[in-house]
Amino acid sequence: MSENAIGKYTGHGIVDASALKEKLVDVKHGELPKLKRSKPGCATVLADLAAAMPVHGDEARIHPDFYAEIVDATQLLQAIRAQRPEADKLAEVLRESEAFYEDKLEGMLSRLGKMVADTAKDEKKPGLLATFESTLQYRAQYADKSVATRRKNQETAAASAAKTSIEG
């Protein structure tokens, strides 16, 4: 990865949603798509209600507590949405930082394994291979995966070629 592909995170590094803690919910996996979301025009409706409710709320038999819940939900949504950009960016940066440092660790472990293998071979110290066996096996997983992928691709190509020759 080139140095141009990464940049320094310039955000605050802190998102404090503690004021919202008692109102935040954790929706069960798979249930989020079932929730209704705001449609276009919701802001207009809320503005119209703010104008109409004080004058016509009683006439429409809308209890003041019910409208107060709408106002509270609107204010809570505004507070949550105010936190989202920084929270989303921080979550993105954490995922990317995890991947970056995981990649760096994998590269270092690979180089270490190569150093051990080279030293064991060059200095005729086979005992080093046993000492660092888990590191060498871990490093070999990439090669093993590459071999398996090549084999699968060759089998797919051979099957495709056989099918083409039969059909042709």
ABEGO torsion letter per residue (X at the ends): XBAAABBBBABAGBBBAAAAAAABBBBBBGAAAABBBBBBGAAAAAAAAAAAAAAAAAAAGBBAAAAAAAAAAAAAAAAAAAAAAAAAAAAAAAAAAAAAAAAAAAAAAAAAAAAAAAAAAAAGBAAAAAAAAAAAAAAAAAAAAAAAAAAAAAAAAAAAAAAAAAAX
